[in-house]
Amino acid sequence: MPQTATSPGAKPLICRVCAKGFSKAEHLRRHERCHTGSKPFVCKECRRPFARQDALTRHEKLHTRAAVTKQAQGPQSLPVPQVNHLDTFPWEPTRAPVEVNISTPAPGQGWGTSDAQQAVNLQAVASDLDFALIWPDSEDLFQSIMSSDSSEQWQIPLGSLPIPPVVQDVSGMDFGSPNSFDDRASSIGTIPSGGSHQAVRNVSDMVTSSSSSVTAAIKATSITSVFLDECLHMFFVRFIPTFPILHRATFVFRDCTHPLLLNAMALGSLYLGPKDSVAKGEALWRLAHTAVSTSWQSLITHRGPYDACNGVQLLLTALLGQIYGALSKNRAIRTTSQVFRPLGFFWARHCGMSDCEPFSLEDLPFPDTPSSDKEHNWRTWAAREIQQRALLAYYILDGLVAQMSGDGASTRHVANPLTLPSSEAAFDANNSDEWLTHMRSQKAEQPSFRLIFRSLFPPTGSFRALDYQLSAFSLRVILEGLQSLVTDSDEFDLSAVGVPDRSDVRRALAQVHETITMSIHLSSSERLEVLLRWHTICLDTMINSTVLCRHVCSRYDIPQHVSGGARTLRPGFDMLKWVSTEDARRALLHAIAIQDIIEQLPRGRAHVIHMPSALFAAATVYVVFALAGVANIHLPRTIVWQDALLSHTDLYLGCDTTRPSTGTETSRFVAEGKTDSPKGVAAVRNLLYEMNSMQKLFRCLISQWGIALDMEEIVNQWITLCH
């Protein structure tokens, strides 16, 4: 029966803007402030406005508490907050209050060089820090999430289902996208009565229940505005330096859609110490995912004040959300991330992001140009740069997830039409004058990635470094392009039509290695991070590490949830025979290099997104050798990586496989499994001991990237098998 004004659950009060119903006048008034932006409640002390009375009351208590504390302390300085010892990374820096600058560790401080770190208890200091947020708008976002009608605001948009307009509408929740993607509601026509009408109501109830459960989870995790503020802070100081896709200097909180902010905060939560940060981060991710899944039609029409096209923030939202999801401890979130992976490329194509004209150096202002004009040009450039980097980062993520899951790439990487991004120095500039100085020294014409890939596959063999100044970010895009070519070959090294074979890919990887080692503008940390991914891809040219993991787990009946899905195994593959091959010894050299690099990375950089998969690939190779009874390995004193990568066939293009080896110690190790170095000189590795060391590294990674928990459990069972 239809509701009446006196029936339970009736909502006789209707919003004049979006036609939402409310049962109480106070709820309607609070909701209408979402449309008007009104903040009628003003603090008498600091004149800060609030949209809700309870928020103002809570804020005023902070002034009272601060005054009492100051009076009790007199002229003394504020006390140092109490800290809790937490099971965090060995190299995780002390978690500071939000108003304290976080120092960057000195290069060379590795995993084992620091004592156990400490972190400030968020709950103990949250109330005292609330009036000193780095991002004051975090309070508004918090109030928007926690408002009593938020469960109605984060629901499926009008027109997404054939539901009458009185049911629900997302226009009340400001995603930063006032326009709808299309207007399908008017084209649906009259809904037939009877069973179909009841089915539509059931679907509506299901969607409402799902949205309510997401917002209920947010409230249950005790998220505060201070937590949101600190998450965003850690996102910029910890994540962005290793994955430079958002521009901190021109970042404006209010110009960002809520789902983008929530995903950035979810990533930032991974760098916090308290153990409940993981649950809170997952709640933020689920809320953002719900918003994107149900409201992408509106989000794809959003356009920032300096954006060249629509949908840039939707792409960024999807990118950050899928990075979080792909490396999450939660298996359901990981699967969701993999399923939604191709959507980013579709949205980018729909919005024409690859077709946008890049920022022209001819538009650079002169040094004597008015500051306002320089500021405008700087922000316009930053928006173009963010758009380009977001799409390039999607290529990086696509290649990484493809390798981790054993699937193919979502798009053709080597056809990437985008040009090289601007220099990191220009991207890191803190003001328009500093930016202008760096841009003046940049080349006017930048090559496209498609052209760079062509130069990696010349008609004749060549191992020269690429004649481009490539940043670490650009090198990662190139490496994932080569990774996509590796996945295009099957387990028998048979390439698809038009795809280079593995010998060609290995020679291209040799050129990239020359480029990395000769790039003097790369920092030591950046070089290690890029080489870490380079060694992992080289290892996969010898053996698909994901398939190899499945073989080991299948043979010994060990459940694994890293690659996911029901996968077939390589028929007729014999692990014991493979260990005695040259490819196996090449893979082992790259696995050892992976472990060495991870242990060398400084604390502040030891959480790049490709670290878990690299370490797991190395552990997989180790366990196969250990199970075959090869535990102690005598390594060459120095390794020539060209010999560790290229076979005679690769090196001589298959023209003369009878030519002798180059005679290096590395080539003899690959051919015979032995080294010429006398005992006491050659490096010796005991793979069982190294796997124990790896297990500790995985435990350190767990607090950052939850997928390492599943990896560590598998490695633990492998170690048990070997003893």
N, C-alpha and C positions, 0 to 999 in steps of 0.2 A: 504494500500500500504506500502511496506517496506520503512524505513526511508533512506534518503540520507544525504550526508554530509552537505547539505545546508538547510534541512528542520528543522522547529522548533523542539526543543527537541532532536535533533540528538546528539549522543555521539560517535564521531569518535576516541577519544583517549582511548586506552585499556590498563588496567593494565597488566603487563607481568606476575604477580604472580597469580591473581585470575580472570583475564579476565573481570573485570568490565569496563564499559564504562563511559567516562567523556566528558563533552562538552568543558571544559576549561583546559588548561595545568596546571594552578596553582592548580586546584582541584585534578588533577592526582598526582602532586608532593606531595601535602599534604596527599593524601590517601596512597601513597607508603611508607610514614614514619610509617604508622601502621605496615607494614611488616618489615621494617628495624630497627625501633626503633630510627631512627636518630633524633637528637635535635640540629639543626645547629645554632639556635639563642641563644646567651649566654649573660647574664647580665654582664655589665662591672663592676658593684659594687661588687656583691657577687658570680659571676661566675656560677650562676645557669642556666642550659640549658633549652631551651623550644623548642617544636616542631613547634610552630607557631609564626609568627612575631607579630600578634596582642596581643598574650599572653605576649610576652616579653615587648611590649610597655606599656601594662597595669601594668605589674610588676614594670617597671622602674619608673613609676609615684609614686609608693609607697615609693621608696627611696627618691625621691624629696620631697614628702609630709612629710616624717619622718624627713628629714634634716631641713626643714623649721620649723616644730613644735619644734624640739630640740633647734634650734637657738632662737626661740621666748621665750621658757621657761627657757633657761639658765640652771643653776644647779638644778632647782626644779624638783620634781618628776612628772611623767606623771599624767594628770588629771584623775579623776575617771569618767568612761563613764556615760552618763545620762541613767536613767532607766525609764521604763514604768511600771505602775501598770497594771497587767494582771489578768484575771479571771482564775487563776490556782489553783492547789490543796492547801488547807490550810497548808499542811506540805511540799509544794514544796520548796526546797532551792533556794537561789538566783542563777540565771543563770549567771555563771561567764564567762569572756572571756576565750578562749581556752588555753591560757598560764597560767591561774590561777588554782591552785589546788582546787578541790572541796572537802570540808571537809565532813565527815560522821557525821550525827546527833547522838547525844548521845542516847543510849537506853532509852526507856521510854517516849520520846517526841512524844506524840500521835497526833491525828488529830486536836484536839481543843486546843493544847498547844502553838500554834505559831500565830503571827500576819500575816497579808496578806504579801505574799512574792513578791519579785521583780525579774525582768528578764532584762538582757541587750538587747537593741534593736539591732538585728543582722545587719539590714541594715545600722545603724549608724556607726558601728565599723568594718564592714566586710572588707573594703578596707585597714584599718590600721592593720588588723590582718593577711592579706593574706601572708605576708612574714614570719609569725611565726606559720605555721600550725603544729599541733601535728603529723599529718600524711602527710608529704610533697607530697606523691604520690596521694593525693586527687586532686591535680591540674591536674595531668595527666588523672585521671578518668574523671574529669570535662571536660577537653578539648576533650576527646574521645566521651563523650556524646553529647557535644555541637557542634561538628564539622559539617560542612555543609552537609557531606555525611553520617551522622550517621543514617538517615532514611533508607539508603540502607544497612547499616552494621547490623542492628538489625532485619533482616527479616528471613523468613523461609529458612532453609538450602537446598542446592542442594541435590536432591534425595528424599526430603520429599513429593514432588508433581511431577507428570510427566511433568516437565517444562524444556525446552531446557536450557543448561548451560549458555547461554548468558544472561538469564534474571536476575539472581541474585545468590549470593553466600555469605555465612556468614564467609568465611575464612578471609575476610578483617577485621572483628571485632574479636579481640583476646579475646575469652572467657577463655583463658587458656587451651584450649583443641584442639590441632592441628589435631588430628585424628578423622575421622568420625566413627560413630557407625557401619554403614554398607555401602555398595555401591550398592544401589538399582537402581541408575540411569541407569547403564549399562544393567540391566536385564529387563528394561521396553520395550525396543525395539523402533521401529519407531512409532511415533504418527500418527494416521490416519488423513488425511486432512478433511476439511469440518467443520461440526458443532462441533465435538469433539475438534478439534484444537482451535476453537474459544472459547469453554467453558474453556479450559485450560488457555487461555490468560485472560479470565475474572476472573478466580480464582487468577491468578498471580496479576492482577491489584488490586483485592480486598485485597490480603495480603499486597501488597505494600502500599495501602492507609491506611490500619490498622496500619502498622508499622510507617508510617509517622505521623499519628495522635498522636501516643504515644510519639514520640520524639518532636512533636510540643507542646504537653502539658508540657513537661520538660522545653522547652525554655520559655513558657508563664508564668511559675511560678517563674521566676527570681532566679533560683537555682544558687548558687555560690560555688566555691571550699571551701570557709570558711564554708558554710552551710554543705557540705558533711563531712568536717573534724570534725565539732562539733557534727554531728549526730553519727559518728563512735565513738567519744569520749564518748558521753552519753550512747551509746549502751554498752560500756564496764564498765562504772562506775555506771550505774543504772540498766540495764537489766541483765547483766551477774551475778552479785552477787545473784540475786534471781533465776537464771536459768543457772547454771554453765555448759555450753556446749562448749564454745570456750576458748582456753588457751591464755590469754592475754600476758603472759611472753614470749611465743615463736611465737606470731602472726606476720606474715610477710605479709604486704599489697600486695606486688608484686606476692606472691605465690597464691593469692586468685583469683578465677574467678570473673568477673564483676557482674554477677547476685547475687552471695553470698554477695559481698560488698554492693550492692544496697539494698538487703533485710535487712541487718544489719543496714544500714543507715536509712531505712524506720522505723524500730523499734526505733532507736535512736531519730528520729524526734518527737516521741510521748512524749519525756521528755523535749522538748524545750518549751519556753514560748510564743513566737509570734504566733498569731492565724493562720497565713498563713503557719505555719509549717505542719499542717494537710494536706493541699492541696499539698504541696511539697512532703510530705512523700507518699501520694497516687500516685503521679506521678512517684516516684522512684519505688514503688511496681509494678505499671503497666509495667514499663520498664523491671524490672526483670522477671515478669510473662510472658511477651511476649518472652523474651529470652529463658526461660525454656520451654515454650510451643512449640516453634518452633525449639529449638536447643538441646533438651535433648539427642538426639542421639549422639551429639558430647560431651556434658557435661558428659555423663555417662562413657566416655572413659578417662576423665581427671584423672590424678593421681599426687598428690602432691609429693614433694621430699622425704617425710618420710612416706607416706601413705602405708598401707599394701595391699590395693586393689584399684581398680578404683571406681569412683562414690561417694566418701565420700563427696566432696564439693557439688555435686548435691543433696545428701540427706540433708545436712545442709541448702542449699538454699531453698529446699522445706519445711523444718521444720520451718525456720524463716519466710518464706513467708506465710505459713499457720497459724502460730501464729498471725501474723499481720492481716491476712484476717479474721480469726475466731472471732476476737474481734474488727473488724473495725466498724466505724460508717456507712460506705457505705454498703448497703444491697446487692448490686450486687457483691461486693468483698467478702462478707461473704458467699454467695451462691457458688461462684467460689471456695473458700477455701474448703468448704464441699465436693464439687464434686471431687476435686483433692486429697482428703485426703488419699485414699488407695494407691496412686501411690508410696509414699515413701517406704512402705513395699515391694512393687514389685521391685523397683529399688535396694533396699538393698539385697533382695533374689537373684536377677539377678547377682549382683556383688559379692555375697558370703560373705557379711560382717559378718554374724553370724558364719561363718566357719573359720574366720581368727584366728590364734593362738594369744592369749593375750601375752602381754609383760611378759617375764619370769623374776622372781626375781634373777634367776641364772645369768642373763645378766647384773645385776647391777655392775657398776664399783667400784673399790676399792677407798678409800679416796686418795691414792697416785697416782691414774691414771692421766695421762696428761689431762689438762683442755679441750683440743680439743676432746678427746675421751669421756670425761664425757658430754660435750656439745652435742655430736652426740647421745649418749645414751638417754640423757634427751629429745631431740627433737623427737627421735624415739618413746620413751614412750608416749610423749604428743600426737603424731599423733594417736597411738593406743587408747589412752584414749579418745580423741575427737571422734574418730569413734564409740567407744562403747557408749559414752554418747549421741551422736547424735541419735543413734538407740533407746536407752532407753528413750530419750526425746520424740521421736516419739510415744512411747507407752503412755507417759504421756499426750501428746496432743490428741492422739486418744481417750483415755478414757474421757477426758474433753469435747471434741466436741461431742462425742456420748451422753453424759449426757445432754449437752445443747440443742442438736437438737432432742433428743428423739430417736435417731437411735441406732443400735447395733454397737459393736466394729468392726474395720476393720480386726482384726486378733485375734487369740486366745492368750490372754495375759498370762494365767497361764501356757502356754507351752513355755514361753520365755526361750531360752537356754543360754542367756548371763549371765556372772558372775557379781558379785558386782563390781562397779567401785572402783578405788583407793580412798583413804581418801581425804577429802577436803583440809587438811593441805598440802598434797603432790601436789594437783592440784593448790593450791594457791602459791606455792613456787616461788620465784622471780629469782632464779638462780639454777644451777645444784648442787651446794654443799648443799644448803638448801633442794632441792628435795631429794637428796641422803640420807640425815639424816632422813627424814620422811619415805622414802621407806624402810629403814633398819628395822623399827619397825613394818612393815606391815606383816600380815600372808602370808605364801607362797601359801596356797590353799584357794581360795575364793569360796563360794558356788554359785550355779546358782540360778536364780530367780525361775526356775521350782522347785528346791529342797525346796526353802523357801515357796513357795505356798503349796507344799505337807505337810510341817510341820505345816501349819496353819489349816489343816483339818485332825487331828489325829483320830484314830478309836474311842477313848473315849474322853469325854469332858475335855478340859484343857484351863485354862486362864493364863498360864504362859507367861512371856515375851519371845520373840524370843531370842535364844542364839547366836545372831550375833550383831556385832557393825555396825549398819546401819546409814548411813548419811541421812540428810533430803531429798536429791535427791533420794536415794534408797527407802526411805519410800514412796515417792510420786509414784514411779513406782509400788510398792506393792499395794498401795491404789487404783490406777487405774485398777490394775488387779482384785481387789475385786469389783470395780465399774462395770467392764465388766460382772461379774457374776450376779450382780443385774439386769443389763439390759437384761440378758438372761432369766429372768423370766417375764411372762406376767402380766397383771393387776390383774389377779386372783391368783398371787403367784405360778403359775404352772411352774416349771422349765423344760427346755429342757432336753432331754436324756443325761445323763452323767454330768449334771451341778448340783452343790450343791444347796439345797434349801435355802431359806432366813434364816432359823434358823441356818444353818451351816455357812452362810456368816456372820451373826451377831456375832456368837461365834468367828469367825476369826477376825472380827473387834475389839472384846474385847481384843484379844491377841495383836493386833497392838497397841491399846491404852495403854496397859501395857508397851509395848516396848517404846512408845513415852515418857511416863511419867518417865521411868526409865533410859532413855538415857542421861547420864550426859554430854556427849560431844556435845550435841546440844545446840546452843545458844538460848536465850529466844525468839528471833525473829524467828528463824528456827522452834522452837517448836510451836509457835503460828501459823505459816504458815501451818505446817503439820496438826495441830489440826483443822484448819479451813476447810481443805479438808476432814478430818476424819468426822467431824460433818455433812458436806453436804452429804457425802455418807451414813452415818447412817440415816439421814433424808429420803433419797431416799429408804432405806429399809422399811420405814413405809408407804410412799406414793410417787409415782413418781411425783416429783415437776413439771416437764415439762408438764405432762398430767394434773396435778392439775391446772396449769396456764391456759391451754387451756379450761378447764371446766369453770373457772371463766370468762374468756374473752368471751367464747361462750354464756354463760347464760346471760351476761349483754351487749352483742353485742359490745364488745370492740375489735377493730382491734389490732392484735399483730404480730410483725415481728421478735421475738426473736428466736423461734424455727424454723420458716419458713416452707414452704411446706403446702400442703393440708393434714391435719392429721385427723384421726378418733378419737372419744372420747370414753371413757370407758362406755359401755352401762349400764344403770341402776344405775349409781353412784349418790348418794345423799350427797351433801356437808354438809347439815345441820345434817344429821345422823352421818356422819363421825366425825364431831367435838366432839361428845360425846364418841368416842371410846378411848381405851387406846393408840392405835397407834397414834392418833391425838395428844394426850397430850405428848407422847414421841417426836413426831416431833416438837412440840412447844418448848420443852426444848432444843432441838438441834438448833432450829432457834434462840432462845434467846442467846445461846452460840455463834453462828456465829456473831451476831451483837456485842456482847461484845468483841470478839476477834478482829474484824476489828477496833473497836474504841481503842483497846490497842496497835495495831501495831505501831511501830515507823515510823516517816515520811519517812525515807530512805528505808523502806521495804514495804510500804503500796501500792504496785502495783503488787503483784504476779498475774499470769495470771488466777488463779482460783477464784480471789476475786469477779468479777462481778457476776458470776453464783452462788456463795455461798450466796451473799447478796440478789440476786433475789429469790432464793429458800426460804430464810427466810421470805422475804416480802410476798411471795405467801401464806405461812402458816399463817402469821399474818392476811392477809386480809380475809381468809376463816373464821377464828375465829371471826373477827370483824363483818363480814356480818351476822354471826350466832347470833350476839348480845352478844358475850363474849368479852368484852373489857378490863376489869380489871382482872388481873391474880395474885393470891397470890402464890408465888413460895416458895419452900423449902429454908431454909437458906443455906444449902450446898447440892450439887447434887452429888449423887453416880452414875457415868456414866454407870456402869455395869447395874444398875437397870433402867436407862433411855434408855438402849439399848435392854436388854434381857427380854423377857417375861418368865413366868413360864415354858412354853413349851420349849423355847430356853434353859433355865437354867438347866432344869431337863431332857433334851433330849426327852421329850414327854412321859417319863415313868410314871410319877406320877404328874398329873396336879392338884391334890387336896391338895398338900403340902402347908402349909401356906407361906405367903410372908416373906421376910427377915426382915420385920419390920422397914425398914428405912423410913425416911420421904419422900424420893424420890419415893419409891415403893407405898406408900399410895397416893401420889399425882397422880401417873400414874393410879392407880386403881379407885380413887374416885374424882380426880380433886380438892382435898382440901389439906391443910397443917395444921399440928398441932401447928405451931408457932403462938403465940398470935399476935394481931394487934400491929403494931409499931415495931415488930421484924422481921416478915416475909417480904421478898422483894415483892414489888407490882409493876407490870408493866401495864401501860395503853397502849394497842396495837395501838390505834389511834395516841397517842403522839409518840410512837416509830416509826410508819410508817412515820411521819413527819421528824423525825430524820434521818431515812433511806433515805428519798428523798434528803436530803442534802448530804449524803454520795455518792449517785449516781451522783449528780452534780459534786462532786469532782473527781469521777472516769472518767467522760466524757472526760476530757482533756487528759487522759491517754489511756483509752480503750473506743473507740467510741460506742461500742455496749451498753454501759451504758445509752446512750441517749434514745434508744428505751425502755430500761428497766424503766428509770425514767418517761417516758411518760405514760407507763402503770400504774406504781405505783401512779402517779398523778391522773389518772382517778379512780383508786381504792379508793384513799383517798376521792375523791368527792362522790363516792357511799356511803361511810360509814358515811358521815355527813348529 
